[in-house]
Amino acid sequence: MRRRSLLLAAFAALSVSALSAPAVAQNVPAYITAAVNDAGRPAADKMRDANRKPAESVAFSGAKAGDKVVDFIAGGGYFTRILSKVVGPQGHVYATAPAMPMGGGMPMGNMPMAGGMPMGKAMPMDKGMPMGGGMPMGGMGADGLKAIAADPAYSNVTELVQGTSRLVVPEPVDVVWTSQNYHDLHNPGPFHADDIAAFNKSVFDALKPGGVFLVIDYVAAPGTGFTQSPTLHRADPEAAKAEIIKAGFVFEGESKVLARPGDSHTSRAREQDDQFVFRFRKPS
């Protein structure tokens, strides 16, 4: 009897362990795994996969073959390349880059980036590796995106250079994706959205009925809203959720794949820090 009880207890423990273990990877479709493992991705991008969890994040968005996807403020194209392979030749990726101010000047000074590199510093721009804050390498012109769009291996990618106050796309899309930069829309500078409500409405209007707005960003302490955005590059998840829902979106859920409970939320964000992954849907 005692032996049977011990066996039952051990089985129960194993069952609980199996249920509590991360199961997200098991839900990643093979075509997404193949896109992440694609040989054309730069080694520098692949080195960041452990922190960014691209397979799980893209799977959560529901992006699939044939979809039209916007990679908003696509930076050096970390997700652009992956999304390109996910949607395949029948799909398309519109990768946006913020437009340069008139005259080519960039009044950014030494504004800090979430990746730890101050803006305005000289740095090599030929590696195609986006910074931790989601901002584009190669300046506002996003030379990395131009190179991706010109590469026959990514013939389904189009770069859209435009302001960040309103999303403009040439056709209705299935997914609008933005990673590590929603907070920047609240900051002074070239990523600032003049009217955040109007921006979110433009995303809503760009999507097909039933389309998804996928937002990944660094977590700020509860109740701080966007007050920590200029200094810590973080956003209060509930504040972001509230203003996006106002545009007409339905909050469909979140993934905890980028949750880092040990993050104190008091330092400038880095890629290994706590992030929320929210999925919003435009009603059909």
ABEGO torsion letter per residue (X at the ends): XAAAAAAAAAAAAAAAAAAABBAAAAABBAAAAAAAABAABBAAAAAAAAAAGAAAAAAAAGBBBGBBBBBBGAEAGAAAAAAAAAAEAABBBBBBBBBBBBGGBBBAEABBBAAGBBBGBBBBAAAGBBBAAGBBBGEAAGAAAAAAAABAAAAABBBBBBBAABBBBABBBABBBBBGAAAAAABBEAABBABAAAAAAAAAAABBBGBBBBBBBBBBBBGAEAAAAAAAGBBBAAAAAAAAAAAGBBBAEBBAAABBAABAGABBBBAABBBBBBBBBBBX
